């Protein structure tokens, strides 16, 4: 005969989120200079060359 497993009961409480204090915004950092010849630009240029060749 199988042994019965005792039931496990838990007590839950209603979730009440707490508000965390917000830090004041930091000064904006210097904008990152755009790097020339980015990967996206190289891909775009290659696709444009391919499209021109196909037309």
Secondary structure, DSSP 8 states (H G I E B T S, - for coil): -----------------------------------SS-HHHHHHHHHHHHHHHH-
